[in-house]
Amino acid sequence: MKFFVDTADINEIRDLAATGLLDGVTTNPSLVAKSGHSDFIELVREIAGIVPGPVSAEVAATDYETMLAEAQYLAKIAKNIAVKVPLTPAGLKVCRQLSQHGTMVNVTLCFSAAQAILAAKAGATFVSPFVGRLDDIGENDMQLIADICAIYQAYPAFKTEVLVASVRHPMHVVEAALLGANVATIPPSVIRQLFNHPLTDKGLAQFVTDWQKTGQKIPTSGKKAG
């Protein structure tokens, strides 16, 4: 499974990219507003320079003509831009246009398997089902992921990757991975939670204590081992 980070915070992106575990970035208008950055285009350009993988940048318009013009502009910012469009008739029309010209497209705000079929037929690079928002209204979020994965696997002509979005906790990531989702886009705080387990902390503390009792040190420079 590929990990994208779901943020527009440059510092968070730099920090997580340094781990070598980051495969891409997703942004949206809400995340950009939260970042406080005053120049959206420059923000996207900067992010695309930090992370070599896909960087999703979302259009702001809702009508086809304006959406297409915005999408074409965004696609020119960097080679790794994935233009993000909503799962609407206009959005899928734009998706079709862009995908036919080799532009990566992330179709967002997917909440049903039927919508995911349309996104795949439109040539989307990624479809983003929002699991957390389904949780919020009491629907079975992971059944949606299971359904989309099963449908896509049944039709080899569909090349769209399942990008699990609106991730709220580590189990969303684990459950989506078990179902075969291709990507999870995860808030920075949840990515850091993936590292944590009380037994890891307990075991490490014991190792440190036991090693200190030996009075030994492992050289970090100077003489060669052996």
C-alpha positions as CSV (number, residue, x, y, z in Angstrom):
1,M,0.0,0.0,0.0
2,K,1.2,3.5,-0.9
3,F,1.1,6.2,1.8
4,F,0.1,9.8,0.8
5,V,0.0,12.5,3.5
6,D,-3.2,14.5,3.6
7,T,-2.1,18.0,4.4
8,A,-1.0,21.4,3.0
9,D,1.5,22.0,5.8
10,I,4.9,22.3,4.2
11,N,6.8,21.6,7.5
12,E,4.8,18.4,8.0
13,I,5.4,17.3,4.4
14,R,9.2,17.9,4.7
15,D,9.4,16.0,8.0
16,L,7.4,13.0,6.7
17,A,9.2,13.0,3.4
18,A,12.5,12.6,5.2
19,T,11.4,9.2,6.6
20,G,11.4,7.8,3.1
21,L,7.9,6.3,3.7
22,L,5.9,8.9,1.9
23,D,4.7,8.2,-1.7
24,G,2.6,11.3,-2.4
25,V,0.5,14.2,-1.0
26,T,-3.1,15.1,-1.2
27,T,-4.5,18.6,-0.6
28,N,-7.9,20.1,-0.8
29,P,-9.4,23.6,-0.4
30,S,-10.0,23.1,3.4
31,L,-6.4,22.0,4.0
32,V,-5.0,24.9,2.0
33,A,-7.2,27.3,4.0
34,K,-6.0,25.7,7.3
35,S,-2.4,26.1,6.2
36,G,-2.8,29.9,6.0
37,H,-0.7,30.0,2.8
38,S,-1.6,33.0,0.8
39,D,-0.5,31.7,-2.6
40,F,-2.1,28.4,-3.6
41,I,-0.1,28.0,-6.8
42,E,3.2,28.6,-5.1
43,L,2.2,26.2,-2.3
44,V,1.5,23.4,-4.8
45,R,4.7,24.1,-6.7
46,E,6.7,23.9,-3.5
47,I,5.0,20.6,-2.4
48,A,5.6,19.1,-5.8
49,G,9.3,19.9,-5.4
50,I,9.6,18.1,-2.1
51,V,7.7,14.9,-2.9
52,P,8.5,13.1,-6.2
53,G,5.2,11.1,-6.1
54,P,1.8,12.3,-7.1
55,V,0.7,15.6,-5.5
56,S,-3.1,16.2,-5.7
57,A,-4.2,19.8,-6.4
58,E,-7.9,20.4,-6.5
59,V,-9.8,22.7,-8.8
60,A,-12.1,25.3,-7.3
61,A,-14.7,25.7,-10.0
62,T,-17.8,23.5,-10.3
63,D,-18.8,24.1,-13.9
64,Y,-17.2,22.2,-16.7
65,E,-15.6,25.0,-18.7
66,T,-14.0,26.8,-15.8
67,M,-13.0,23.5,-14.1
68,L,-11.2,22.3,-17.3
69,A,-9.3,25.6,-17.6
70,E,-8.2,25.4,-13.9
71,A,-7.3,21.8,-14.3
72,Q,-5.1,22.5,-17.3
73,Y,-3.3,25.3,-15.5
74,L,-2.7,23.1,-12.4
75,A,-1.4,20.3,-14.5
76,K,1.3,22.5,-15.9
77,I,2.8,23.4,-12.4
78,A,4.8,20.2,-12.3
79,K,5.0,16.7,-13.9
80,N,3.9,15.0,-10.7
81,I,0.6,16.9,-10.3
82,A,-2.6,14.9,-10.1
83,V,-5.5,17.2,-10.7
84,K,-8.3,16.6,-8.2
85,V,-11.8,16.9,-9.5
86,P,-15.2,16.2,-7.8
87,L,-17.2,13.2,-8.6
88,T,-19.9,15.1,-10.5
89,P,-20.9,14.9,-14.2
90,A,-18.8,18.0,-14.9
91,G,-15.9,16.6,-12.9
92,L,-15.9,13.3,-14.7
93,K,-16.1,15.1,-18.1
94,V,-13.0,17.0,-17.1
95,C,-11.4,13.7,-15.9
96,R,-12.0,12.1,-19.3
97,Q,-10.4,15.1,-21.1
98,L,-7.4,15.2,-18.9
99,S,-6.7,11.4,-18.7
100,Q,-6.8,11.2,-22.5
101,H,-3.9,13.6,-22.6
102,G,-1.9,11.8,-20.0
103,T,-2.6,13.9,-17.0
104,M,-3.1,12.2,-13.6
105,V,-6.5,12.7,-12.2
106,N,-7.8,12.1,-8.6
107,V,-11.6,11.9,-8.5
108,T,-12.6,12.9,-5.0
109,L,-15.7,12.8,-2.8
110,C,-16.7,9.2,-3.7
111,F,-19.3,7.7,-1.5
112,S,-20.6,4.7,-3.5
113,A,-19.4,1.8,-5.6
114,A,-21.6,3.1,-8.5
115,Q,-19.7,6.4,-8.4
116,A,-16.4,4.5,-8.4
117,I,-17.4,2.6,-11.5
118,L,-18.0,6.0,-13.3
119,A,-14.6,7.3,-12.2
120,A,-12.9,4.3,-13.6
121,K,-14.7,4.5,-16.9
122,A,-13.7,8.2,-17.1
123,G,-10.1,7.2,-16.8
124,A,-9.3,8.4,-13.3
125,T,-5.8,7.6,-12.0
126,F,-7.2,7.6,-8.5
127,V,-10.7,7.5,-6.9
128,S,-11.0,8.7,-3.4
129,P,-13.7,7.1,-1.2
130,F,-14.1,9.0,2.0
131,V,-14.3,6.4,4.8
132,G,-14.3,8.8,7.8
133,R,-17.3,10.7,6.6
134,L,-19.3,7.5,6.1
135,D,-18.4,6.5,9.6
136,D,-19.8,9.9,10.8
137,I,-23.3,9.0,9.5
138,G,-23.2,5.4,10.6
139,E,-22.5,3.7,7.3
140,N,-20.2,0.7,6.8
141,D,-17.1,2.5,5.4
142,M,-15.0,-0.6,4.8
143,Q,-17.8,-2.4,2.9
144,L,-17.5,0.4,0.3
145,I,-13.7,-0.2,0.0
146,A,-14.3,-3.9,-0.3
147,D,-16.9,-3.4,-3.0
148,I,-14.8,-1.0,-5.1
149,C,-11.7,-3.3,-4.8
150,A,-13.8,-6.3,-5.9
151,I,-15.3,-4.5,-8.9
152,Y,-12.0,-3.1,-10.1
153,Q,-10.3,-6.5,-9.8
154,A,-13.1,-8.1,-11.9
155,Y,-12.4,-5.7,-14.7
156,P,-8.7,-5.6,-15.7
157,A,-9.4,-2.7,-18.1
158,F,-10.0,-0.5,-15.1
159,K,-6.6,1.0,-14.2
160,T,-7.9,3.3,-11.4
161,E,-6.3,3.0,-8.0
162,V,-8.4,3.0,-4.8
163,L,-7.1,5.9,-2.7
164,V,-8.7,5.7,0.8
165,A,-9.4,9.2,2.1
166,S,-10.9,10.8,5.2
167,V,-8.8,8.5,7.3
168,R,-9.4,9.0,11.0
169,H,-7.3,6.4,12.8
170,P,-4.7,3.6,12.2
171,M,-7.3,0.8,11.9
172,H,-8.8,2.6,8.8
173,V,-5.3,2.1,7.2
174,V,-5.0,-1.5,8.3
175,E,-8.5,-2.5,7.3
176,A,-8.1,-0.8,3.9
177,A,-4.8,-2.6,3.3
178,L,-6.3,-6.0,4.1
179,L,-9.0,-5.3,1.5
180,G,-6.4,-4.5,-1.1
181,A,-6.7,-0.7,-1.4
182,N,-3.8,0.7,-3.4
183,V,-3.3,4.0,-1.5
184,A,-4.3,5.6,1.8
185,T,-4.0,9.3,2.2
186,I,-3.4,9.9,5.9
187,P,-3.3,13.0,8.2
188,P,0.2,13.5,9.7
189,S,-1.0,12.8,13.2
190,V,-2.4,9.4,12.1
191,I,0.8,8.5,10.2
192,R,2.7,9.0,13.5
193,Q,0.2,6.9,15.4
194,L,1.1,4.0,13.1
195,F,4.5,3.8,14.8
196,N,3.1,3.5,18.3
197,H,2.6,0.4,20.4
198,P,3.0,0.2,24.2
199,L,4.9,-3.1,24.0
200,T,7.4,-1.5,21.6
201,D,8.0,1.3,24.1
202,K,8.2,-1.2,27.0
203,G,10.6,-3.5,25.1
204,L,12.9,-0.6,24.0
205,A,13.1,0.7,27.6
206,Q,14.1,-2.7,28.8
207,F,16.8,-3.1,26.2
208,V,18.2,0.3,27.0
209,T,18.3,-0.5,30.8
210,D,19.9,-3.9,30.2
211,W,22.5,-2.5,27.9
212,Q,23.5,0.3,30.4
213,K,24.1,-2.5,33.0
214,T,26.8,-4.0,30.7
215,G,28.8,-0.7,30.8
216,Q,29.7,-1.1,27.2
217,K,29.5,1.2,24.2
218,I,29.2,0.7,20.5
219,P,31.8,2.9,18.7
220,T,30.3,5.5,16.3
221,S,33.5,6.6,14.8
222,G,37.3,5.9,14.8
223,K,38.4,2.3,14.8
224,K,37.0,-0.1,12.3
225,A,35.1,-3.1,13.7
226,G,36.8,-6.5,13.8
